[in-house]
Amino acid sequence: MTLNDLLALIDAEKETVIDIQKKLVSIQAIGPDYGGTGEKEKADYVKSLLNKWNIPDIKEYNAPDNRVPGGHRPNFIVTIPGKVNTKTIWIMVHLDVVPAGDRQMWNTDPFKLHVENDKIIGRGVEDNHQGLVSALLAIKALQKNRVQPQYNIGLAIVSDEETGNKFGLDYILKNHNDIFKAGDLILVPDAGDEKGKYIEVAEKSILWVKFELEGMQCHASTPELGINAHRAAARLIVELDKLHQLFGKKDPVFDPPISTFEPTKRESNVDNVNTIPGKDVFYLDCRVLPQYSLQDVEKKIKEMVKEVEHTTGVKCSISYPQRSQAAPPTPEDAPVVKALQKAIDEIKKIKAETIGIGGGTVAAFFRRAGFPTAVWSTIADCAHQPNEFAFISNTLDDAKVFLHIFMQNIEP
């Protein structure tokens, strides 16, 4: 079969997309850090699909984790031999999703797929089910029609992307570093834009900071007898906003083109109104342009904490739930970028551009390991939001782009 024959077959897979997404959404593959039981059930379902489609070459690289049933987090690799085995074209996707959040902000059940013509709604449909389903459809088209791709095809399906990758890609790269090889092309469909115009080749550094402030609890009518940790936390949050000026450079490669420092999660302190809290805990999410060192950011944060301790009397401890210095960017002329641009041009009739993003993806782990990696998909960018949605047409079109890359004769 020709490439055009294969592409035409993808258009007939709309109901397949709905059926797979319906099952994926119903499985709450939430990691234990967010109170879930992990990704095993979802991994088992995906493996059952691959077996149904007679794709037998599945190798498991499970990461031990005694916090989940079964004692491990699932990671597995699917491979299809190519005409030439000098390189492998990889697509990497993740199984886990974030919690639904405030259910009152959802118009539908987040774990029951809702279909509105071309639009599907549910937790995970975009992040990262769409990329997974597109890759599965592309591989299914090859296998079902006995078409051998130009090069080896690899589909890496991992856990723990939403909470740091310790039990996912990071585990694989540290313990099975012979899987990926120099010259391989690696594509991660885990970020993008609504037209599929932008290819992410660079990311900001990520720093999550946890602040634990200790004061002295007392009755709210006698504040002089205590030390209000909540007030001190508010003062510290205002102080931390100065980081925007201290690290204020701009880089037009990124959107937004600045470093960001946002206070986010706050833990409960006291249950009643008339008690001054003696403890307050909050978090700061920092996305820092690559030209800045995270050590310099941490140094300024510690200086601000010291000043608030001095002026309020609290004691504040700092920890870092996530810390990731930006990886080297993927060159704009890397083979994976050129192959992707060619496919997007011919399938979507768009001239794709390279960009940097503020959100972190697993591509950073590949780049640190020396593998140029491209991040791309056609999405509405509503990940982690209530009423998360995706379009079936985007899923099908992205599958066509993957197929195009699989069939290319790619130059070094």
PAZATI-625980 format. One record per residue (C-alpha): residue number from 1; residue in three letters; chain; x, y, z. Coordinates in Angstrom, 3 decimals. Layout:
<atoms>
ATOM, pos, code, unit, px, py, pz
ATOM, NUM, Ala, A, X, Y, Z
...
</atoms>
This chain:
<atoms>
ATOM, pos, code, unit, px, py, pz
ATOM, 1, Met, A, 0.000, 0.000, 0.000
ATOM, 2, Thr, A, 1.093, 3.556, -0.650
ATOM, 3, Leu, A, 1.251, 6.276, 1.963
ATOM, 4, Asn, A, -1.898, 7.840, 0.492
ATOM, 5, Asp, A, -3.722, 4.515, 0.886
ATOM, 6, Leu, A, -2.754, 4.393, 4.556
ATOM, 7, Leu, A, -3.743, 8.001, 5.154
ATOM, 8, Ala, A, -7.171, 7.377, 3.666
ATOM, 9, Leu, A, -7.725, 4.494, 6.082
ATOM, 10, Ile, A, -7.114, 6.765, 9.081
ATOM, 11, Asp, A, -10.209, 8.827, 8.223
ATOM, 12, Ala, A, -12.381, 5.762, 8.859
ATOM, 13, Glu, A, -11.192, 5.452, 12.473
ATOM, 14, Lys, A, -13.463, 8.037, 14.132
ATOM, 15, Glu, A, -15.425, 5.436, 16.083
ATOM, 16, Thr, A, -12.177, 3.752, 17.092
ATOM, 17, Val, A, -11.003, 7.037, 18.610
ATOM, 18, Ile, A, -14.244, 7.348, 20.585
ATOM, 19, Asp, A, -14.140, 3.741, 21.781
ATOM, 20, Ile, A, -10.517, 3.960, 22.963
ATOM, 21, Gln, A, -10.944, 7.363, 24.603
ATOM, 22, Lys, A, -14.101, 6.146, 26.370
ATOM, 23, Lys, A, -12.140, 3.364, 28.022
ATOM, 24, Leu, A, -9.059, 5.464, 28.750
ATOM, 25, Val, A, -11.104, 8.218, 30.407
ATOM, 26, Ser, A, -12.943, 5.712, 32.588
ATOM, 27, Ile, A, -9.660, 4.457, 34.073
ATOM, 28, Gln, A, -8.444, 6.922, 36.700
ATOM, 29, Ala, A, -4.714, 6.488, 36.169
ATOM, 30, Ile, A, -3.721, 8.932, 38.907
ATOM, 31, Gly, A, -0.374, 8.512, 40.642
ATOM, 32, Pro, A, 0.002, 7.947, 44.405
ATOM, 33, Asp, A, 1.412, 11.453, 44.899
ATOM, 34, Tyr, A, -2.081, 12.690, 44.027
ATOM, 35, Gly, A, -3.877, 10.004, 46.015
ATOM, 36, Gly, A, -4.385, 7.543, 43.165
ATOM, 37, Thr, A, -3.525, 3.887, 42.620
ATOM, 38, Gly, A, -1.303, 4.323, 39.574
ATOM, 39, Glu, A, -1.431, 3.377, 35.930
ATOM, 40, Lys, A, -1.499, -0.435, 35.827
ATOM, 41, Glu, A, -5.128, -0.836, 34.757
ATOM, 42, Lys, A, -4.674, 1.612, 31.902
ATOM, 43, Ala, A, -1.430, -0.064, 30.839
ATOM, 44, Asp, A, -3.169, -3.445, 30.794
ATOM, 45, Tyr, A, -5.923, -2.036, 28.575
ATOM, 46, Val, A, -3.453, -0.557, 26.078
ATOM, 47, Lys, A, -1.527, -3.830, 25.949
ATOM, 48, Ser, A, -4.788, -5.693, 25.282
ATOM, 49, Leu, A, -5.411, -3.424, 22.284
ATOM, 50, Leu, A, -1.947, -4.094, 20.912
ATOM, 51, Asn, A, -2.444, -7.839, 21.305
ATOM, 52, Lys, A, -5.810, -7.583, 19.564
ATOM, 53, Trp, A, -4.091, -5.877, 16.635
ATOM, 54, Asn, A, -1.403, -8.593, 16.505
ATOM, 55, Ile, A, 1.407, -6.329, 17.656
ATOM, 56, Pro, A, 3.293, -8.802, 19.859
ATOM, 57, Asp, A, 6.662, -7.172, 20.475
ATOM, 58, Ile, A, 5.992, -5.581, 23.875
ATOM, 59, Lys, A, 8.766, -5.283, 26.440
ATOM, 60, Glu, A, 8.069, -4.147, 29.993
ATOM, 61, Tyr, A, 10.364, -1.972, 32.114
ATOM, 62, Asn, A, 8.328, -1.609, 35.285
ATOM, 63, Ala, A, 9.536, 0.694, 38.063
ATOM, 64, Pro, A, 9.187, -0.636, 41.645
ATOM, 65, Asp, A, 6.806, 1.457, 43.768
ATOM, 66, Asn, A, 5.283, -0.116, 46.879
ATOM, 67, Arg, A, 2.707, 2.670, 47.175
ATOM, 68, Val, A, 0.521, 1.177, 44.418
ATOM, 69, Pro, A, -1.274, -2.168, 43.996
ATOM, 70, Gly, A, 1.050, -4.654, 42.365
ATOM, 71, Gly, A, 4.129, -2.841, 43.674
ATOM, 72, His, A, 5.244, -1.249, 40.400
ATOM, 73, Arg, A, 4.522, 1.527, 37.900
ATOM, 74, Pro, A, 4.148, 0.225, 34.332
ATOM, 75, Asn, A, 6.418, 1.262, 31.473
ATOM, 76, Phe, A, 6.578, -0.633, 28.209
ATOM, 77, Ile, A, 8.025, -0.424, 24.717
ATOM, 78, Val, A, 6.367, -1.469, 21.454
ATOM, 79, Thr, A, 8.566, -1.941, 18.384
ATOM, 80, Ile, A, 7.937, -2.607, 14.690
ATOM, 81, Pro, A, 10.958, -3.538, 12.527
ATOM, 82, Gly, A, 11.706, -1.301, 9.552
ATOM, 83, Lys, A, 13.279, -1.885, 6.172
ATOM, 84, Val, A, 16.430, -0.249, 7.534
ATOM, 85, Asn, A, 17.439, -0.861, 11.177
ATOM, 86, Thr, A, 20.044, 1.890, 11.491
ATOM, 87, Lys, A, 17.686, 4.090, 13.472
ATOM, 88, Thr, A, 14.385, 4.030, 15.321
ATOM, 89, Ile, A, 11.612, 6.614, 15.111
ATOM, 90, Trp, A, 10.189, 6.922, 18.609
ATOM, 91, Ile, A, 6.905, 8.319, 19.852
ATOM, 92, Met, A, 6.713, 8.667, 23.631
ATOM, 93, Val, A, 3.454, 9.114, 25.529
ATOM, 94, His, A, 2.380, 8.837, 29.157
ATOM, 95, Leu, A, -0.437, 6.981, 30.879
ATOM, 96, Asp, A, -1.086, 9.036, 34.006
ATOM, 97, Val, A, -3.459, 11.980, 34.371
ATOM, 98, Val, A, -3.978, 14.653, 37.010
ATOM, 99, Pro, A, -6.984, 14.607, 39.366
ATOM, 100, Ala, A, -10.245, 16.148, 38.170
ATOM, 101, Gly, A, -10.106, 18.981, 40.711
ATOM, 102, Asp, A, -13.302, 20.791, 41.703
ATOM, 103, Arg, A, -16.108, 18.617, 40.286
ATOM, 104, Gln, A, -18.529, 21.579, 40.383
ATOM, 105, Met, A, -16.464, 23.231, 37.651
ATOM, 106, Trp, A, -17.100, 20.301, 35.295
ATOM, 107, Asn, A, -20.200, 20.292, 33.116
ATOM, 108, Thr, A, -19.952, 16.504, 32.768
ATOM, 109, Asp, A, -18.510, 13.574, 34.718
ATOM, 110, Pro, A, -14.709, 13.976, 34.236
ATOM, 111, Phe, A, -14.227, 10.203, 34.110
ATOM, 112, Lys, A, -17.018, 9.465, 31.647
ATOM, 113, Leu, A, -16.368, 10.450, 28.042
ATOM, 114, His, A, -18.785, 13.048, 26.675
ATOM, 115, Val, A, -19.021, 13.388, 22.888
ATOM, 116, Glu, A, -20.260, 16.507, 21.092
ATOM, 117, Asn, A, -19.824, 15.845, 17.369
ATOM, 118, Asp, A, -16.060, 16.283, 16.791
ATOM, 119, Lys, A, -15.384, 17.309, 20.390
ATOM, 120, Ile, A, -14.741, 14.884, 23.236
ATOM, 121, Ile, A, -14.622, 15.904, 26.898
ATOM, 122, Gly, A, -13.088, 14.142, 29.900
ATOM, 123, Arg, A, -10.014, 14.085, 32.108
ATOM, 124, Gly, A, -6.995, 13.069, 30.058
ATOM, 125, Val, A, -8.518, 13.294, 26.567
ATOM, 126, Glu, A, -5.844, 15.824, 25.626
ATOM, 127, Asp, A, -3.128, 15.132, 28.181
ATOM, 128, Asn, A, -1.998, 12.589, 27.043
ATOM, 129, His, A, -4.663, 10.347, 25.515
ATOM, 130, Gln, A, -4.714, 12.166, 22.183
ATOM, 131, Gly, A, -1.033, 11.546, 21.523
ATOM, 132, Leu, A, -1.396, 7.930, 22.643
ATOM, 133, Val, A, -4.416, 7.266, 20.422
ATOM, 134, Ser, A, -2.824, 8.957, 17.389
ATOM, 135, Ala, A, 0.300, 6.830, 17.778
ATOM, 136, Leu, A, -1.767, 3.661, 18.229
ATOM, 137, Leu, A, -3.775, 4.376, 15.069
ATOM, 138, Ala, A, -0.612, 4.952, 13.028
ATOM, 139, Ile, A, 0.930, 1.691, 14.231
ATOM, 140, Lys, A, -2.353, -0.169, 13.721
ATOM, 141, Ala, A, -2.521, 1.027, 10.098
ATOM, 142, Leu, A, 0.962, -0.332, 9.401
ATOM, 143, Gln, A, 0.427, -3.654, 11.124
ATOM, 144, Lys, A, -3.084, -4.356, 9.838
ATOM, 145, Asn, A, -2.054, -3.734, 6.225
ATOM, 146, Arg, A, 1.328, -5.467, 6.530
ATOM, 147, Val, A, 3.245, -2.334, 5.577
ATOM, 148, Gln, A, 6.856, -2.219, 6.711
ATOM, 149, Pro, A, 8.038, 1.280, 7.670
ATOM, 150, Gln, A, 11.279, 2.733, 6.356
ATOM, 151, Tyr, A, 12.984, 2.539, 9.759
ATOM, 152, Asn, A, 12.257, 0.819, 13.054
ATOM, 153, Ile, A, 9.252, 2.245, 14.880
ATOM, 154, Gly, A, 9.201, 2.471, 18.656
ATOM, 155, Leu, A, 6.303, 3.453, 20.904
ATOM, 156, Ala, A, 7.358, 4.174, 24.488
ATOM, 157, Ile, A, 4.443, 4.232, 26.941
ATOM, 158, Val, A, 5.385, 5.405, 30.437
ATOM, 159, Ser, A, 4.020, 6.271, 33.855
ATOM, 160, Asp, A, 4.552, 9.137, 36.310
ATOM, 161, Glu, A, 4.859, 12.032, 33.842
ATOM, 162, Glu, A, 2.579, 14.250, 35.897
ATOM, 163, Thr, A, 4.631, 13.988, 39.104
ATOM, 164, Gly, A, 8.241, 14.083, 37.994
ATOM, 165, Asn, A, 8.981, 10.950, 35.876
ATOM, 166, Lys, A, 10.925, 9.198, 38.644
ATOM, 167, Phe, A, 8.953, 6.008, 37.959
ATOM, 168, Gly, A, 8.638, 6.636, 34.229
ATOM, 169, Leu, A, 11.073, 7.861, 31.614
ATOM, 170, Asp, A, 13.693, 8.857, 34.178
ATOM, 171, Tyr, A, 13.660, 5.281, 35.502
ATOM, 172, Ile, A, 14.050, 3.843, 31.996
ATOM, 173, Leu, A, 16.926, 6.131, 31.034
ATOM, 174, Lys, A, 18.788, 5.384, 34.274
ATOM, 175, Asn, A, 18.257, 1.628, 34.310
ATOM, 176, His, A, 17.891, 0.677, 30.630
ATOM, 177, Asn, A, 19.978, 3.245, 28.794
ATOM, 178, Asp, A, 20.593, 0.961, 25.826
ATOM, 179, Ile, A, 17.031, 1.290, 24.503
ATOM, 180, Phe, A, 17.533, 4.649, 22.805
ATOM, 181, Lys, A, 20.526, 5.145, 20.501
ATOM, 182, Ala, A, 22.373, 7.973, 18.803
ATOM, 183, Gly, A, 20.692, 8.766, 15.517
ATOM, 184, Asp, A, 17.204, 7.852, 16.726
ATOM, 185, Leu, A, 14.382, 10.328, 16.130
ATOM, 186, Ile, A, 12.260, 11.049, 19.203
ATOM, 187, Leu, A, 8.860, 12.733, 19.121
ATOM, 188, Val, A, 6.773, 13.572, 22.199
ATOM, 189, Pro, A, 3.126, 14.548, 21.447
ATOM, 190, Asp, A, 2.562, 16.218, 24.813
ATOM, 191, Ala, A, 2.327, 19.917, 23.963
ATOM, 192, Gly, A, 1.282, 21.959, 20.979
ATOM, 193, Asp, A, -1.207, 24.463, 19.631
ATOM, 194, Glu, A, -4.639, 24.420, 18.041
ATOM, 195, Lys, A, -3.298, 24.475, 14.479
ATOM, 196, Gly, A, -0.259, 22.226, 14.903
ATOM, 197, Lys, A, 2.033, 24.997, 13.730
ATOM, 198, Tyr, A, 4.623, 24.993, 16.497
ATOM, 199, Ile, A, 7.307, 22.420, 17.272
ATOM, 200, Glu, A, 8.718, 22.727, 20.794
ATOM, 201, Val, A, 12.497, 22.409, 20.874
ATOM, 202, Ala, A, 13.337, 24.163, 24.180
ATOM, 203, Glu, A, 11.897, 24.405, 27.682
ATOM, 204, Lys, A, 12.319, 26.578, 30.719
ATOM, 205, Ser, A, 13.791, 25.356, 33.969
ATOM, 206, Ile, A, 11.231, 24.205, 36.520
ATOM, 207, Leu, A, 11.426, 24.843, 40.252
ATOM, 208, Trp, A, 8.644, 23.966, 42.679
ATOM, 209, Val, A, 9.241, 25.415, 46.130
ATOM, 210, Lys, A, 7.451, 24.361, 49.316
ATOM, 211, Phe, A, 7.446, 26.897, 52.174
ATOM, 212, Glu, A, 6.608, 25.710, 55.705
ATOM, 213, Leu, A, 6.224, 28.629, 58.103
ATOM, 214, Glu, A, 6.161, 28.005, 61.852
ATOM, 215, Gly, A, 4.788, 30.671, 64.188
ATOM, 216, Met, A, 2.760, 30.388, 67.382
ATOM, 217, Gln, A, -0.951, 29.584, 67.538
ATOM, 218, Cys, A, -3.210, 31.647, 69.775
ATOM, 219, His, A, -6.702, 33.097, 70.061
ATOM, 220, Ala, A, -7.450, 35.690, 67.374
ATOM, 221, Ser, A, -8.549, 38.217, 70.018
ATOM, 222, Thr, A, -5.076, 38.211, 71.581
ATOM, 223, Pro, A, -2.691, 38.254, 68.603
ATOM, 224, Glu, A, 0.128, 39.615, 70.748
ATOM, 225, Leu, A, 0.376, 36.191, 72.389
ATOM, 226, Gly, A, 1.172, 34.395, 69.150
ATOM, 227, Ile, A, 2.963, 34.686, 65.835
ATOM, 228, Asn, A, 0.634, 34.627, 62.840
ATOM, 229, Ala, A, 2.161, 32.220, 60.306
ATOM, 230, His, A, -0.578, 33.007, 57.796
ATOM, 231, Arg, A, 0.222, 36.724, 57.800
ATOM, 232, Ala, A, 3.925, 35.945, 57.430
ATOM, 233, Ala, A, 3.154, 33.685, 54.470
ATOM, 234, Ala, A, 1.169, 36.473, 52.817
ATOM, 235, Arg, A, 4.066, 38.873, 53.360
ATOM, 236, Leu, A, 6.472, 36.327, 51.868
ATOM, 237, Ile, A, 4.253, 35.820, 48.805
ATOM, 238, Val, A, 4.300, 39.552, 48.125
ATOM, 239, Glu, A, 8.074, 39.583, 48.566
ATOM, 240, Leu, A, 8.513, 36.658, 46.180
ATOM, 241, Asp, A, 6.735, 38.615, 43.454
ATOM, 242, Lys, A, 9.941, 40.677, 43.159
ATOM, 243, Leu, A, 11.536, 37.664, 41.454
ATOM, 244, His, A, 9.876, 38.826, 38.242
ATOM, 245, Gln, A, 12.049, 41.937, 38.292
ATOM, 246, Leu, A, 15.209, 40.255, 39.540
ATOM, 247, Phe, A, 15.034, 37.690, 36.732
ATOM, 248, Gly, A, 13.353, 39.916, 34.194
ATOM, 249, Lys, A, 15.052, 39.097, 30.880
ATOM, 250, Lys, A, 12.921, 38.196, 27.854
ATOM, 251, Asp, A, 13.459, 35.511, 25.237
ATOM, 252, Pro, A, 11.133, 35.661, 22.193
ATOM, 253, Val, A, 11.656, 31.948, 21.540
ATOM, 254, Phe, A, 9.352, 31.270, 24.486
ATOM, 255, Asp, A, 5.672, 31.976, 25.056
ATOM, 256, Pro, A, 5.379, 33.720, 27.441
ATOM, 257, Pro, A, 8.844, 35.222, 26.832
ATOM, 258, Ile, A, 9.580, 35.748, 30.542
ATOM, 259, Ser, A, 10.314, 33.760, 33.677
ATOM, 260, Thr, A, 7.236, 33.210, 35.845
ATOM, 261, Phe, A, 6.947, 32.819, 39.627
ATOM, 262, Glu, A, 3.427, 31.903, 40.745
ATOM, 263, Pro, A, 2.159, 31.010, 44.236
ATOM, 264, Thr, A, -0.174, 28.046, 43.788
ATOM, 265, Lys, A, -1.176, 25.337, 46.262
ATOM, 266, Arg, A, -1.831, 26.214, 49.903
ATOM, 267, Glu, A, -2.391, 23.636, 52.632
ATOM, 268, Ser, A, -5.081, 23.962, 55.279
ATOM, 269, Asn, A, -3.985, 25.609, 58.522
ATOM, 270, Val, A, -6.721, 26.019, 61.180
ATOM, 271, Asp, A, -10.357, 24.922, 61.097
ATOM, 272, Asn, A, -11.946, 27.859, 62.884
ATOM, 273, Val, A, -12.027, 31.594, 62.235
ATOM, 274, Asn, A, -11.050, 32.759, 65.699
ATOM, 275, Thr, A, -7.679, 31.035, 65.867
ATOM, 276, Ile, A, -4.429, 32.548, 64.621
ATOM, 277, Pro, A, -2.569, 29.789, 62.765
ATOM, 278, Gly, A, 0.818, 28.776, 64.053
ATOM, 279, Lys, A, 1.650, 26.991, 60.811
ATOM, 280, Asp, A, 1.138, 27.878, 57.171
ATOM, 281, Val, A, 2.300, 25.946, 54.125
ATOM, 282, Phe, A, 2.242, 27.114, 50.509
ATOM, 283, Tyr, A, 3.995, 26.403, 47.206
ATOM, 284, Leu, A, 5.611, 28.451, 44.453
ATOM, 285, Asp, A, 5.759, 27.290, 40.819
ATOM, 286, Cys, A, 8.754, 28.808, 39.010
ATOM, 287, Arg, A, 9.351, 28.516, 35.232
ATOM, 288, Val, A, 12.732, 30.087, 34.587
ATOM, 289, Leu, A, 14.348, 31.038, 31.288
ATOM, 290, Pro, A, 17.360, 28.832, 30.496
ATOM, 291, Gln, A, 19.855, 31.700, 30.733
ATOM, 292, Tyr, A, 19.286, 31.820, 34.496
ATOM, 293, Ser, A, 20.703, 29.323, 36.976
ATOM, 294, Leu, A, 18.236, 27.820, 39.416
ATOM, 295, Gln, A, 20.920, 28.181, 42.075
ATOM, 296, Asp, A, 20.708, 31.962, 41.654
ATOM, 297, Val, A, 16.920, 31.852, 41.967
ATOM, 298, Glu, A, 17.156, 29.718, 45.091
ATOM, 299, Lys, A, 19.682, 32.105, 46.601
ATOM, 300, Lys, A, 17.318, 35.075, 46.175
ATOM, 301, Ile, A, 14.406, 33.101, 47.589
ATOM, 302, Lys, A, 16.434, 32.234, 50.698
ATOM, 303, Glu, A, 17.332, 35.906, 51.150
ATOM, 304, Met, A, 13.636, 36.844, 51.011
ATOM, 305, Val, A, 12.743, 34.106, 53.490
ATOM, 306, Lys, A, 15.428, 35.328, 55.894
ATOM, 307, Glu, A, 14.046, 38.866, 55.727
ATOM, 308, Val, A, 10.482, 37.708, 56.461
ATOM, 309, Glu, A, 11.726, 35.570, 59.346
ATOM, 310, His, A, 13.500, 38.614, 60.793
ATOM, 311, Thr, A, 10.511, 40.944, 60.486
ATOM, 312, Thr, A, 7.752, 38.539, 61.596
ATOM, 313, Gly, A, 9.411, 36.104, 64.007
ATOM, 314, Val, A, 8.399, 32.955, 62.106
ATOM, 315, Lys, A, 10.717, 30.144, 61.145
ATOM, 316, Cys, A, 10.492, 28.995, 57.558
ATOM, 317, Ser, A, 11.836, 25.803, 56.018
ATOM, 318, Ile, A, 12.183, 25.335, 52.261
ATOM, 319, Ser, A, 12.066, 22.175, 50.169
ATOM, 320, Tyr, A, 11.866, 21.493, 46.451
ATOM, 321, Pro, A, 9.238, 18.947, 45.324
ATOM, 322, Gln, A, 10.526, 19.381, 41.784
ATOM, 323, Arg, A, 13.732, 20.908, 40.486
ATOM, 324, Ser, A, 14.828, 20.676, 36.868
ATOM, 325, Gln, A, 17.423, 22.893, 35.233
ATOM, 326, Ala, A, 16.621, 23.450, 31.570
ATOM, 327, Ala, A, 18.074, 20.863, 29.217
ATOM, 328, Pro, A, 20.079, 21.785, 26.089
ATOM, 329, Pro, A, 17.646, 22.718, 23.303
ATOM, 330, Thr, A, 17.063, 20.533, 20.277
ATOM, 331, Pro, A, 18.775, 22.081, 17.204
ATOM, 332, Glu, A, 16.302, 23.584, 14.770
ATOM, 333, Asp, A, 17.846, 21.549, 11.950
ATOM, 334, Ala, A, 17.781, 18.215, 13.837
ATOM, 335, Pro, A, 16.511, 15.289, 11.682
ATOM, 336, Val, A, 13.432, 14.848, 13.879
ATOM, 337, Val, A, 12.507, 18.506, 13.408
ATOM, 338, Lys, A, 13.014, 18.399, 9.647
ATOM, 339, Ala, A, 11.041, 15.155, 9.296
ATOM, 340, Leu, A, 8.209, 16.598, 11.368
ATOM, 341, Gln, A, 8.151, 19.841, 9.399
ATOM, 342, Lys, A, 7.976, 17.915, 6.133
ATOM, 343, Ala, A, 5.080, 15.787, 7.370
ATOM, 344, Ile, A, 3.147, 18.767, 8.749
ATOM, 345, Asp, A, 3.653, 20.647, 5.490
ATOM, 346, Glu, A, 2.342, 17.798, 3.342
ATOM, 347, Ile, A, -0.457, 16.605, 5.639
ATOM, 348, Lys, A, -1.698, 19.845, 7.203
ATOM, 349, Lys, A, -0.444, 22.331, 4.576
ATOM, 350, Ile, A, 1.250, 24.375, 7.311
ATOM, 351, Lys, A, 4.819, 25.675, 7.589
ATOM, 352, Ala, A, 5.709, 24.604, 11.112
ATOM, 353, Glu, A, 7.939, 26.789, 13.313
ATOM, 354, Thr, A, 10.157, 25.933, 16.274
ATOM, 355, Ile, A, 9.470, 27.465, 19.707
ATOM, 356, Gly, A, 10.258, 27.155, 23.418
ATOM, 357, Ile, A, 7.638, 26.636, 26.147
ATOM, 358, Gly, A, 7.290, 27.241, 29.859
ATOM, 359, Gly, A, 5.674, 23.937, 30.701
ATOM, 360, Gly, A, 7.953, 21.009, 31.310
ATOM, 361, Thr, A, 7.717, 17.815, 29.275
ATOM, 362, Val, A, 9.570, 14.536, 29.344
ATOM, 363, Ala, A, 11.558, 15.775, 26.349
ATOM, 364, Ala, A, 13.923, 17.393, 28.861
ATOM, 365, Phe, A, 15.013, 13.953, 30.083
ATOM, 366, Phe, A, 15.822, 12.869, 26.543
ATOM, 367, Arg, A, 17.715, 16.077, 25.801
ATOM, 368, Arg, A, 19.841, 15.776, 28.934
ATOM, 369, Ala, A, 20.706, 12.253, 27.841
ATOM, 370, Gly, A, 21.914, 13.600, 24.492
ATOM, 371, Phe, A, 18.885, 12.777, 22.325
ATOM, 372, Pro, A, 17.475, 15.683, 20.270
ATOM, 373, Thr, A, 13.725, 15.546, 20.804
ATOM, 374, Ala, A, 10.748, 17.365, 19.286
ATOM, 375, Val, A, 7.475, 18.002, 21.093
ATOM, 376, Trp, A, 4.438, 18.457, 18.869
ATOM, 377, Ser, A, 0.716, 17.840, 18.574
ATOM, 378, Thr, A, -2.440, 19.631, 17.471
ATOM, 379, Ile, A, -4.292, 20.474, 20.680
ATOM, 380, Ala, A, -6.439, 23.164, 22.276
ATOM, 381, Asp, A, -3.991, 23.417, 25.200
ATOM, 382, Cys, A, -6.555, 22.800, 27.931
ATOM, 383, Ala, A, -4.560, 20.251, 29.919
ATOM, 384, His, A, -5.345, 20.089, 33.671
ATOM, 385, Gln, A, -8.387, 22.347, 33.215
ATOM, 386, Pro, A, -12.013, 21.541, 34.082
ATOM, 387, Asn, A, -13.898, 20.273, 31.012
ATOM, 388, Glu, A, -10.652, 19.177, 29.353
ATOM, 389, Phe, A, -11.405, 18.471, 25.703
ATOM, 390, Ala, A, -9.904, 17.296, 22.436
ATOM, 391, Phe, A, -11.044, 17.027, 18.831
ATOM, 392, Ile, A, -11.365, 13.709, 17.058
ATOM, 393, Ser, A, -10.237, 15.345, 13.806
ATOM, 394, Asn, A, -6.977, 16.440, 15.444
ATOM, 395, Thr, A, -6.374, 12.896, 16.663
ATOM, 396, Leu, A, -6.816, 11.545, 13.140
ATOM, 397, Asp, A, -4.704, 14.252, 11.503
ATOM, 398, Asp, A, -1.861, 13.763, 13.990
ATOM, 399, Ala, A, -1.960, 10.030, 13.276
ATOM, 400, Lys, A, -1.483, 10.885, 9.601
ATOM, 401, Val, A, 1.535, 13.048, 10.441
ATOM, 402, Phe, A, 3.058, 10.153, 12.394
ATOM, 403, Leu, A, 2.449, 7.797, 9.481
ATOM, 404, His, A, 4.115, 10.234, 7.093
ATOM, 405, Ile, A, 7.219, 10.334, 9.290
ATOM, 406, Phe, A, 7.242, 6.528, 9.551
ATOM, 407, Met, A, 7.340, 6.239, 5.765
ATOM, 408, Gln, A, 9.961, 8.936, 5.078
ATOM, 409, Asn, A, 13.489, 8.303, 3.882
ATOM, 410, Ile, A, 15.168, 10.454, 6.524
ATOM, 411, Glu, A, 18.630, 11.834, 5.958
ATOM, 412, Pro, A, 21.160, 11.940, 8.847
</atoms>
